[in-house]
Amino acid sequence: DERVAAAGGEADRREAVLCAHACFLIKSMTLREEHVRDISVVLLTQMKDRFPQ
């Protein structure tokens, strides 16, 4: 039971970190600098491919 609770807490933490990173990258896509927008798109695509939910 303790392992399940620890795994659940870890999953919640991972989900929160992924959400924070995705929000940052989405916000970065609105910046003027094209290279920042391009990198944001690449990283968001990688996140989507690695963590399909």
N, CA, C and O atoms as a GROMACS GRO file, in nm:
protein
  212
    1ASP      N    1   0.082  -0.119   0.000
    1ASP     CA    2   0.000   0.000   0.000
    1ASP      C    3   0.086   0.126   0.000
    1ASP      O    4   0.056   0.224  -0.067
    2GLU      N    5   0.194   0.120   0.077
    2GLU     CA    6   0.281   0.238   0.087
    2GLU      C    7   0.348   0.268  -0.047
    2GLU      O    8   0.365   0.384  -0.084
    3ARG      N    9   0.386   0.161  -0.118
    3ARG     CA   10   0.448   0.181  -0.251
    3ARG      C   11   0.350   0.243  -0.349
    3ARG      O   12   0.387   0.331  -0.427
    4VAL      N   13   0.226   0.199  -0.344
    4VAL     CA   14   0.124   0.253  -0.434
    4VAL      C   15   0.104   0.401  -0.406
    4VAL      O   16   0.092   0.481  -0.498
    5ALA      N   17   0.100   0.437  -0.278
    5ALA     CA   18   0.083   0.578  -0.241
    5ALA      C   19   0.202   0.659  -0.289
    5ALA      O   20   0.186   0.770  -0.339
    6ALA      N   21   0.323   0.605  -0.273
    6ALA     CA   22   0.443   0.676  -0.318
    6ALA      C   23   0.442   0.690  -0.469
    6ALA      O   24   0.478   0.795  -0.522
    7ALA      N   25   0.403   0.584  -0.539
    7ALA     CA   26   0.397   0.590  -0.685
    7ALA      C   27   0.291   0.689  -0.730
    7ALA      O   28   0.311   0.762  -0.828
    8GLY      N   29   0.180   0.694  -0.661
    8GLY     CA   30   0.074   0.789  -0.694
    8GLY      C   31   0.120   0.932  -0.673
    8GLY      O   32   0.091   1.020  -0.754
    9GLY      N   33   0.192   0.956  -0.563
    9GLY     CA   34   0.245   1.089  -0.537
    9GLY      C   35   0.348   1.130  -0.640
    9GLY      O   36   0.352   1.245  -0.683
   10GLU      N   37   0.429   1.036  -0.680
   10GLU     CA   38   0.530   1.063  -0.784
   10GLU      C   39   0.463   1.094  -0.917
   10GLU      O   40   0.507   1.183  -0.989
   11ALA      N   41   0.357   1.021  -0.949
   11ALA     CA   42   0.285   1.046  -1.074
   11ALA      C   43   0.220   1.184  -1.072
   11ALA      O   44   0.221   1.255  -1.173
   12ASP      N   45   0.166   1.223  -0.957
   12ASP     CA   46   0.106   1.357  -0.946
   12ASP      C   47   0.212   1.465  -0.963
   12ASP      O   48   0.189   1.566  -1.030
   13ARG      N   49   0.328   1.443  -0.904
   13ARG     CA   50   0.437   1.540  -0.915
   13ARG      C   51   0.484   1.551  -1.060
   13ARG      O   52   0.506   1.660  -1.111
   14ARG      N   53   0.500   1.436  -1.126
   14ARG     CA   54   0.543   1.434  -1.266
   14ARG      C   55   0.441   1.506  -1.354
   14ARG      O   56   0.479   1.582  -1.443
   15GLU      N   57   0.313   1.481  -1.329
   15GLU     CA   58   0.207   1.546  -1.405
   15GLU      C   59   0.212   1.698  -1.387
   15GLU      O   60   0.194   1.773  -1.483
   16ALA      N   61   0.236   1.743  -1.264
   16ALA     CA   62   0.243   1.886  -1.237
   16ALA      C   63   0.363   1.950  -1.307
   16ALA      O   64   0.352   2.060  -1.361
   17VAL      N   65   0.476   1.880  -1.307
   17VAL     CA   66   0.595   1.932  -1.374
   17VAL      C   67   0.573   1.938  -1.525
   17VAL      O   68   0.608   2.038  -1.588
   18LEU      N   69   0.515   1.833  -1.582
   18LEU     CA   70   0.486   1.834  -1.726
   18LEU      C   71   0.391   1.946  -1.763
   18LEU      O   72   0.409   2.012  -1.865
   19CYS      N   73   0.291   1.968  -1.680
   19CYS     CA   74   0.195   2.075  -1.706
   19CYS      C   75   0.263   2.211  -1.700
   19CYS      O   76   0.238   2.297  -1.785
   20ALA      N   77   0.349   2.232  -1.602
   20ALA     CA   78   0.420   2.359  -1.590
   20ALA      C   79   0.510   2.383  -1.711
   20ALA      O   80   0.515   2.494  -1.764
   21HIS      N   81   0.581   2.279  -1.754
   21HIS     CA   82   0.669   2.293  -1.870
   21HIS      C   83   0.587   2.321  -1.997
   21HIS      O   84   0.624   2.406  -2.077
   22ALA      N   85   0.477   2.249  -2.013
   22ALA     CA   86   0.393   2.271  -2.132
   22ALA      C   87   0.338   2.413  -2.133
   22ALA      O   88   0.335   2.477  -2.238
   23CYS      N   89   0.293   2.462  -2.019
   23CYS     CA   90   0.241   2.599  -2.012
   23CYS      C   91   0.349   2.700  -2.048
   23CYS      O   92   0.323   2.796  -2.120
   24PHE      N   93   0.469   2.679  -1.997
   24PHE     CA   94   0.581   2.768  -2.029
   24PHE      C   95   0.609   2.768  -2.179
   24PHE      O   96   0.628   2.874  -2.239
   25LEU      N   97   0.611   2.650  -2.239
   25LEU     CA   98   0.641   2.640  -2.382
   25LEU      C   99   0.530   2.702  -2.466
   25LEU      O  100   0.558   2.768  -2.566
   26ILE      N  101   0.406   2.682  -2.426
   26ILE     CA  102   0.294   2.743  -2.499
   26ILE      C  103   0.304   2.895  -2.491
   26ILE      O  104   0.285   2.964  -2.591
   27LYS      N  105   0.334   2.946  -2.373
   27LYS     CA  106   0.351   3.091  -2.357
   27LYS      C  107   0.468   3.141  -2.442
   27LYS      O  108   0.461   3.249  -2.499
   28SER      N  109   0.575   3.062  -2.450
   28SER     CA  110   0.693   3.100  -2.529
   28SER      C  111   0.662   3.108  -2.678
   28SER      O  112   0.731   3.177  -2.753
   29MET      N  113   0.558   3.038  -2.721
   29MET     CA  114   0.522   3.040  -2.863
   29MET      C  115   0.464   3.175  -2.904
   29MET      O  116   0.450   3.201  -3.024
   30THR      N  117   0.430   3.260  -2.808
   30THR     CA  118   0.374   3.391  -2.841
   30THR      C  119   0.480   3.500  -2.848
   30THR      O  120   0.449   3.616  -2.877
   31LEU      N  121   0.605   3.466  -2.821
   31LEU     CA  122   0.712   3.566  -2.821
   31LEU      C  123   0.750   3.606  -2.963
   31LEU      O  124   0.723   3.534  -3.058
   32ARG      N  125   0.811   3.721  -2.974
   32ARG     CA  126   0.848   3.773  -3.106
   32ARG      C  127   0.960   3.692  -3.173
   32ARG      O  128   0.959   3.673  -3.294
   33GLU      N  129   1.054   3.645  -3.093
   33GLU     CA  130   1.171   3.578  -3.149
   33GLU      C  131   1.131   3.445  -3.213
   33GLU      O  132   1.081   3.355  -3.146
   34GLU      N  133   1.153   3.436  -3.342
   34GLU     CA  134   1.112   3.317  -3.417
   34GLU      C  135   1.183   3.192  -3.369
   34GLU      O  136   1.123   3.085  -3.362
   35HIS      N  137   1.313   3.205  -3.336
   35HIS     CA  138   1.386   3.086  -3.293
   35HIS      C  139   1.331   3.031  -3.160
   35HIS      O  140   1.332   2.910  -3.138
   36VAL      N  141   1.284   3.119  -3.073
   36VAL     CA  142   1.223   3.073  -2.947
   36VAL      C  143   1.093   3.000  -2.976
   36VAL      O  144   1.066   2.896  -2.917
   37ARG      N  145   1.013   3.054  -3.067
   37ARG     CA  146   0.887   2.987  -3.105
   37ARG      C  147   0.915   2.851  -3.168
   37ARG      O  148   0.848   2.752  -3.137
   38ASP      N  149   1.016   2.846  -3.256
   38ASP     CA  150   1.049   2.719  -3.322
   38ASP      C  151   1.093   2.613  -3.220
   38ASP      O  152   1.051   2.498  -3.228
   39ILE      N  153   1.177   2.654  -3.126
   39ILE     CA  154   1.224   2.560  -3.024
   39ILE      C  155   1.107   2.513  -2.938
   39ILE      O  156   1.100   2.396  -2.902
   40SER      N  157   1.016   2.604  -2.907
   40SER     CA  158   0.899   2.567  -2.827
   40SER      C  159   0.815   2.462  -2.898
   40SER      O  160   0.769   2.367  -2.835
   41VAL      N  161   0.795   2.479  -3.027
   41VAL     CA  162   0.718   2.382  -3.105
   41VAL      C  163   0.786   2.246  -3.103
   41VAL      O  164   0.720   2.143  -3.084
   42VAL      N  165   0.916   2.245  -3.122
   42VAL     CA  166   0.991   2.118  -3.122
   42VAL      C  167   0.979   2.049  -2.987
   42VAL      O  168   0.954   1.929  -2.980
   43LEU      N  169   0.998   2.125  -2.879
   43LEU     CA  170   0.993   2.064  -2.746
   43LEU      C  171   0.852   2.017  -2.710
   43LEU      O  172   0.837   1.912  -2.648
   44LEU      N  173   0.751   2.093  -2.747
   44LEU     CA  174   0.613   2.048  -2.722
   44LEU      C  175   0.582   1.921  -2.799
   44LEU      O  176   0.514   1.832  -2.747
   45THR      N  177   0.630   1.912  -2.921
   45THR     CA  178   0.609   1.791  -3.001
   45THR      C  179   0.678   1.672  -2.935
   45THR      O  180   0.622   1.563  -2.930
   46GLN      N  181   0.800   1.693  -2.885
   46GLN     CA  182   0.871   1.585  -2.817
   46GLN      C  183   0.796   1.541  -2.691
   46GLN      O  184   0.786   1.421  -2.663
   47MET      N  185   0.744   1.637  -2.615
   47MET     CA  186   0.666   1.602  -2.496
   47MET      C  187   0.543   1.521  -2.533
   47MET      O  188   0.511   1.422  -2.467
   48LYS      N  189   0.474   1.564  -2.638
   48LYS     CA  190   0.352   1.494  -2.682
   48LYS      C  191   0.385   1.351  -2.723
   48LYS      O  192   0.311   1.258  -2.691
   49ASP      N  193   0.497   1.333  -2.794
   49ASP     CA  194   0.535   1.200  -2.839
   49ASP      C  195   0.581   1.111  -2.722
   49ASP      O  196   0.554   0.991  -2.721
   50ARG      N  197   0.649   1.171  -2.626
   50ARG     CA  198   0.703   1.093  -2.515
   50ARG      C  199   0.597   1.063  -2.409
   50ARG      O  200   0.601   0.957  -2.345
   51PHE      N  201   0.504   1.155  -2.390
   51PHE     CA  202   0.401   1.139  -2.287
   51PHE      C  203   0.262   1.153  -2.348
   51PHE      O  204   0.192   1.250  -2.319
   52PRO      N  205   0.220   1.058  -2.432
   52PRO     CA  206   0.088   1.069  -2.496
   52PRO      C  207  -0.024   1.040  -2.395
   52PRO      O  208  -0.041   0.926  -2.350
   53GLN      N  209  -0.099   1.142  -2.361
   53GLN     CA  210  -0.207   1.124  -2.262
   53GLN      C  211  -0.334   1.182  -2.315
   53GLN      O  212  -0.436   1.177  -2.247
   0.00000   0.00000   0.00000
